[in-house]
Amino acid sequence: MFIVILCSILGLIHVYLWKRLIKDTTRTRRTRWVLTGVFIVFAALLIAALILPRAVGVDSSGWFAWPGYLWFALVAYLLLTLLVLEPIRWVLQRWPKPTPTAETDAVDTVVNRRLFLARTGAVAAGAASVGLVGVGLGNAIGPPNVIRVPVALRRLDPSFNGFRIAVVSDIHLGPLAGRAHTERIVRMINETEPDLVAIVGDLVDGTVEELGPAAEPLRDLESREGSFFVTGNHEYFVDDPTSWLRELERLGVHPLRNENTVIRRDAAAFDLAGVNDVAGASKSDPPDFDRALSGRDPSRPTVLLAHQPVQVAQASARGVDLQLSGHTHGGQMWPFHYVVRAVQPSLAGLSAVNDTQLYVTRGAGFWGPPVRIGAPPDISVISLEPRT
């Protein structure tokens, strides 16, 4: 149903873009037909990128997924730019009024003005959109930023002062991101010398059979206390989400499936818990906060791994000290930040909900268009310190 609605919306957008970029800017039928043919090819590649990877497999999808998703991004910015230009075009078409010497001159003047404005608007929208998508592509496929964030926790024993948690989310292995993407992330995480690695969901967009080799470098993660994982919504897009949990165990990454473990340093400790993503309900594997947080010692702090920031409401009600999340991509492509911010309590960075601190990473990968504008990818290193 989601794909049907999305394709319907994209169809309407393409009709509008065809009118503004092709119909309004061309005079000869031949030119219009050639440009329309090219337009249809790119539209078909976009639909193929949305639908076909699950049918033909990840390995066979790259050749149409790259141009299809880049076209997706270009369509988005062409639409936004042209909508901004609409009122300007409307005013300029009607003012100043031409003062021709004959009726035929009046018609020609109006037609020429409309054609000139349509072509000028198309060129301006095209240049702006191509420039934005080019910059966003460089941001998306480039190395993530390493962000270091100090976080003070109540009841944290001084022996944990400076304890480093490397947080990474939304790696999104799939048709556009493979083994080299994972290798770079693992290398960058290891360079931070973390005490613990937290992978907070949306690791993959495909099955173990398709993407197992791409995830293989995760076995090389190095940390003193180990690597831990919680599911994101994309882990439930496959028929058997537990297959990835078994694969991660094999790679030395420990899933926290509505459960917790104790992280110790000498005689001190804190509780590390993890809950399933809310999408798990569709696979009879929903988040269970009571189970995930059972058995905690109230004298020590709790750090919770939860894919979606919106889960912080339940975490706060249960006295969690710090929740580490992803999911938002920081909005990924401005101005869609505002849409994400409307449904999540935080877009990125450190915030607080009552007595619970929430940290949201922008993620190290991308979903859909390989474009990030105003939301660079990151790997976050949380440095714990006692709150005085």
MOLINHU-V462644 format. One record per pair of residues at least 24 apart in sequence whose ideal C-beta (glycine too) atoms are under 7 Angstrom apart, sorted by the first residue. I is the first residue (numbers start at 1). J is the second residue. D is the distance in Angstrom with one decimal. If there is no record, write none. Layout:
i=I j=J d=D
i=I j=J d=D
This chain:
i=3 j=50 d=6.2
i=3 j=51 d=6.5
i=6 j=50 d=6.9
i=7 j=47 d=6.3
i=10 j=46 d=6.8
i=13 j=75 d=6.2
i=13 j=79 d=5.5
i=14 j=43 d=5.3
i=17 j=75 d=6.6
i=17 j=78 d=5.7
i=17 j=79 d=6.6
i=20 j=82 d=5.3
i=20 j=122 d=6.7
i=21 j=122 d=5.0
i=24 j=118 d=3.9
i=25 j=118 d=4.8
i=25 j=119 d=4.9
i=25 j=122 d=5.1
i=42 j=71 d=4.5
i=45 j=71 d=6.1
i=46 j=71 d=5.1
i=46 j=72 d=5.3
i=53 j=175 d=5.3
i=57 j=210 d=5.9
i=58 j=174 d=5.9
i=58 j=175 d=5.2
i=58 j=206 d=4.6
i=58 j=210 d=4.3
i=58 j=211 d=6.2
i=59 j=210 d=6.7
i=61 j=175 d=3.9
i=62 j=175 d=5.3
i=62 j=176 d=7.0
i=65 j=175 d=4.0
i=65 j=176 d=5.8
i=66 j=176 d=6.4
i=69 j=176 d=6.8
i=69 j=368 d=5.8
i=69 j=369 d=4.7
i=69 j=370 d=6.1
i=70 j=133 d=6.6
i=70 j=369 d=6.6
i=70 j=370 d=6.9
i=72 j=368 d=6.3
i=72 j=369 d=4.9
i=73 j=133 d=4.9
i=73 j=136 d=6.7
i=73 j=333 d=6.8
i=73 j=369 d=3.7
i=73 j=371 d=4.3
i=74 j=129 d=5.4
i=74 j=130 d=7.0
i=74 j=133 d=5.3
i=76 j=333 d=6.8
i=77 j=129 d=3.8
i=77 j=132 d=5.2
i=77 j=133 d=6.3
i=78 j=125 d=5.5
i=78 j=129 d=4.8
i=81 j=125 d=4.0
i=81 j=128 d=5.1
i=81 j=129 d=5.7
i=82 j=121 d=6.7
i=82 j=125 d=5.0
i=85 j=121 d=4.9
i=85 j=124 d=6.8
i=85 j=125 d=6.5
i=89 j=117 d=5.3
i=89 j=121 d=5.6
i=92 j=117 d=5.6
i=93 j=117 d=6.1
i=132 j=373 d=6.0
i=133 j=371 d=5.7
i=135 j=373 d=6.8
i=136 j=333 d=6.6
i=136 j=371 d=3.5
i=136 j=372 d=5.4
i=136 j=373 d=4.2
i=137 j=370 d=5.9
i=137 j=371 d=5.6
i=139 j=372 d=4.2
i=139 j=376 d=5.4
i=140 j=366 d=4.7
i=140 j=370 d=4.7
i=140 j=371 d=5.4
i=140 j=372 d=4.4
i=140 j=377 d=6.9
i=141 j=370 d=6.0
i=143 j=184 d=6.2
i=143 j=188 d=6.7
i=144 j=188 d=6.7
i=144 j=364 d=4.5
i=144 j=377 d=4.0
i=144 j=378 d=5.1
i=144 j=379 d=5.0
i=145 j=376 d=5.5
i=145 j=377 d=6.9
i=145 j=378 d=4.6
i=146 j=188 d=6.4
i=146 j=192 d=6.3
i=146 j=379 d=5.4
i=146 j=381 d=6.5
i=147 j=378 d=5.0
i=147 j=380 d=4.8
i=147 j=381 d=7.0
i=148 j=381 d=4.8
i=148 j=383 d=6.3
i=149 j=350 d=6.1
i=149 j=359 d=6.6
i=149 j=380 d=5.9
i=149 j=382 d=5.5
i=149 j=383 d=6.9
i=150 j=383 d=4.8
i=150 j=385 d=5.8
i=151 j=322 d=6.2
i=151 j=350 d=6.7
i=151 j=357 d=6.2
i=151 j=359 d=6.8
i=151 j=382 d=5.4
i=151 j=383 d=7.0
i=151 j=384 d=5.9
i=152 j=385 d=5.1
i=152 j=386 d=6.8
i=152 j=387 d=3.9
i=153 j=301 d=4.5
i=153 j=321 d=5.1
i=153 j=322 d=6.1
i=153 j=384 d=5.9
i=153 j=386 d=6.9
i=153 j=387 d=5.8
i=154 j=301 d=6.2
i=154 j=321 d=6.1
i=154 j=387 d=5.1
i=155 j=299 d=6.4
i=155 j=300 d=5.7
i=155 j=301 d=5.0
i=156 j=270 d=6.5
i=156 j=301 d=5.2
i=156 j=384 d=6.0
i=156 j=386 d=4.5
i=156 j=387 d=7.0
i=157 j=268 d=3.4
i=158 j=386 d=5.5
i=159 j=265 d=4.9
i=159 j=266 d=5.5
i=159 j=268 d=4.7
i=160 j=265 d=5.8
i=160 j=268 d=6.3
i=160 j=270 d=6.6
i=160 j=384 d=5.5
i=161 j=385 d=5.3
i=161 j=386 d=6.1
i=162 j=383 d=5.9
i=162 j=385 d=6.9
i=163 j=195 d=5.0
i=163 j=384 d=4.4
i=164 j=192 d=6.7
i=164 j=194 d=4.7
i=164 j=195 d=4.9
i=164 j=381 d=5.5
i=164 j=383 d=5.6
i=165 j=194 d=6.5
i=165 j=195 d=6.9
i=165 j=196 d=4.9
i=165 j=198 d=5.6
i=165 j=382 d=4.3
i=166 j=192 d=5.5
i=166 j=194 d=3.8
i=166 j=197 d=4.8
i=166 j=198 d=7.0
i=166 j=379 d=6.4
i=166 j=381 d=5.4
i=167 j=198 d=4.9
i=167 j=200 d=6.4
i=167 j=324 d=5.1
i=167 j=361 d=5.1
i=167 j=380 d=4.4
i=167 j=382 d=5.9
i=168 j=199 d=5.6
i=168 j=361 d=6.9
i=168 j=364 d=5.2
i=168 j=379 d=5.1
i=169 j=200 d=4.4
i=169 j=201 d=5.9
i=169 j=202 d=6.3
i=169 j=326 d=2.4
i=169 j=327 d=7.0
i=169 j=361 d=5.0
i=169 j=363 d=4.7
i=170 j=202 d=4.4
i=170 j=326 d=5.0
i=170 j=327 d=6.9
i=170 j=329 d=5.9
i=170 j=363 d=3.0
i=170 j=364 d=6.6
i=170 j=365 d=5.3
i=171 j=203 d=5.2
i=171 j=364 d=5.4
i=171 j=365 d=4.6
i=172 j=202 d=5.9
i=172 j=205 d=5.7
i=172 j=365 d=3.9
i=172 j=366 d=6.3
i=172 j=367 d=5.2
i=173 j=203 d=6.4
i=173 j=204 d=4.8
i=173 j=205 d=6.7
i=173 j=211 d=5.0
i=173 j=214 d=4.6
i=173 j=215 d=6.1
i=174 j=204 d=6.9
i=174 j=205 d=3.5
i=174 j=206 d=5.6
i=176 j=370 d=5.4
i=177 j=365 d=5.5
i=178 j=214 d=4.5
i=179 j=213 d=6.0
i=179 j=214 d=4.6
i=179 j=216 d=6.9
i=179 j=217 d=6.5
i=181 j=365 d=6.8
i=182 j=214 d=5.8
i=182 j=215 d=6.2
i=182 j=217 d=4.5
i=182 j=218 d=6.5
i=183 j=217 d=4.6
i=185 j=364 d=5.3
i=185 j=379 d=6.8
i=186 j=217 d=4.9
i=186 j=218 d=6.5
i=186 j=220 d=5.3
i=186 j=221 d=5.7
i=188 j=379 d=5.7
i=189 j=221 d=6.3
i=189 j=379 d=6.0
i=190 j=221 d=6.8
i=190 j=222 d=4.8
i=192 j=381 d=5.0
i=194 j=223 d=4.7
i=194 j=381 d=6.6
i=195 j=223 d=6.0
i=195 j=224 d=4.7
i=195 j=225 d=5.5
i=196 j=223 d=5.4
i=196 j=225 d=4.4
i=196 j=226 d=6.7
i=196 j=263 d=6.8
i=197 j=221 d=5.4
i=197 j=223 d=4.9
i=197 j=227 d=4.0
i=197 j=228 d=7.0
i=198 j=228 d=5.6
i=198 j=305 d=5.4
i=198 j=324 d=5.5
i=199 j=227 d=6.8
i=199 j=229 d=4.5
i=199 j=253 d=6.6
i=200 j=230 d=5.7
i=200 j=305 d=5.2
i=200 j=307 d=5.6
i=200 j=324 d=5.7
i=200 j=325 d=5.9
i=200 j=326 d=4.7
i=201 j=230 d=5.6
i=201 j=231 d=5.7
i=201 j=232 d=2.5
i=201 j=235 d=6.8
i=201 j=277 d=5.9
i=201 j=307 d=3.3
i=201 j=326 d=5.9
i=201 j=327 d=6.7
i=202 j=232 d=3.5
i=202 j=233 d=6.8
i=202 j=234 d=4.5
i=202 j=307 d=6.8
i=202 j=326 d=6.6
i=202 j=327 d=6.9
i=203 j=235 d=6.9
i=204 j=234 d=6.8
i=204 j=235 d=6.9
i=204 j=244 d=6.3
i=205 j=234 d=5.6
i=205 j=237 d=6.9
i=207 j=238 d=5.3
i=208 j=243 d=4.9
i=208 j=244 d=6.0
i=208 j=247 d=4.9
i=212 j=247 d=6.1
i=215 j=247 d=6.8
i=215 j=251 d=6.8
i=216 j=251 d=7.0
i=218 j=251 d=4.7
i=218 j=253 d=5.5
i=219 j=251 d=4.3
i=219 j=252 d=5.4
i=225 j=263 d=5.5
i=226 j=254 d=6.0
i=227 j=252 d=6.6
i=227 j=253 d=4.5
i=227 j=254 d=6.7
i=228 j=254 d=5.2
i=228 j=256 d=5.5
i=228 j=272 d=6.6
i=228 j=274 d=6.5
i=228 j=305 d=6.5
i=229 j=253 d=5.0
i=229 j=254 d=6.9
i=229 j=255 d=4.9
i=230 j=256 d=5.5
i=230 j=274 d=4.1
i=230 j=275 d=6.6
i=230 j=276 d=6.9
i=230 j=305 d=4.5
i=230 j=306 d=6.5
i=230 j=307 d=6.0
i=231 j=276 d=5.2
i=231 j=277 d=4.8
i=231 j=280 d=6.2
i=231 j=307 d=6.6
i=232 j=277 d=5.2
i=232 j=307 d=4.1
i=232 j=327 d=6.4
i=233 j=277 d=5.1
i=233 j=279 d=3.7
i=233 j=307 d=6.8
i=236 j=277 d=6.9
i=236 j=279 d=4.5
i=236 j=280 d=5.9
i=236 j=282 d=5.9
i=236 j=283 d=5.1
i=241 j=283 d=5.7
i=241 j=285 d=6.5
i=256 j=305 d=6.1
i=258 j=287 d=6.6
i=258 j=288 d=4.3
i=258 j=291 d=4.7
i=258 j=292 d=4.5
i=259 j=292 d=5.9
i=260 j=292 d=6.0
i=260 j=293 d=6.5
i=260 j=295 d=7.0
i=260 j=296 d=6.7
i=269 j=300 d=5.6
i=270 j=300 d=5.2
i=270 j=301 d=4.8
i=270 j=302 d=6.9
i=270 j=303 d=6.3
i=271 j=296 d=4.8
i=271 j=297 d=6.9
i=271 j=300 d=6.4
i=271 j=302 d=4.5
i=272 j=303 d=5.3
i=273 j=302 d=6.1
i=273 j=304 d=4.9
i=274 j=305 d=4.2
i=275 j=304 d=6.9
i=275 j=306 d=5.0
i=275 j=311 d=6.6
i=277 j=307 d=4.4
i=277 j=308 d=6.3
i=278 j=308 d=6.2
i=278 j=311 d=6.9
i=287 j=311 d=6.7
i=289 j=314 d=4.9
i=289 j=315 d=7.0
i=289 j=318 d=5.8
i=293 j=318 d=5.4
i=309 j=344 d=4.7
i=309 j=345 d=5.3
i=309 j=346 d=4.9
i=309 j=358 d=6.1
i=309 j=360 d=5.1
i=310 j=344 d=5.5
i=310 j=345 d=6.2
i=312 j=345 d=6.0
i=312 j=353 d=4.9
i=312 j=356 d=6.0
i=312 j=358 d=4.8
i=313 j=353 d=6.9
i=315 j=356 d=5.6
i=316 j=353 d=4.7
i=316 j=354 d=4.7
i=316 j=355 d=6.9
i=316 j=356 d=4.0
i=320 j=356 d=5.2
i=321 j=356 d=6.7
i=321 j=357 d=6.8
i=322 j=357 d=4.8
i=322 j=359 d=6.9
i=323 j=356 d=6.2
i=323 j=358 d=5.0
i=324 j=359 d=5.4
i=324 j=382 d=7.0
i=325 j=358 d=6.7
i=325 j=360 d=5.0
i=326 j=360 d=6.7
i=326 j=361 d=5.1
i=326 j=363 d=5.1
i=328 j=360 d=5.9
i=329 j=362 d=6.0
i=329 j=363 d=5.0
i=329 j=366 d=6.8
i=329 j=367 d=6.9
i=329 j=375 d=6.1
i=330 j=362 d=3.4
i=330 j=375 d=3.3
i=331 j=374 d=6.7
i=331 j=375 d=4.9
i=332 j=366 d=6.3
i=332 j=372 d=5.6
i=332 j=375 d=5.2
i=333 j=369 d=6.8
i=333 j=371 d=5.8
i=333 j=372 d=6.9
i=333 j=373 d=5.0
i=334 j=373 d=4.9
i=334 j=374 d=3.7
i=337 j=374 d=6.5
i=337 j=375 d=6.9
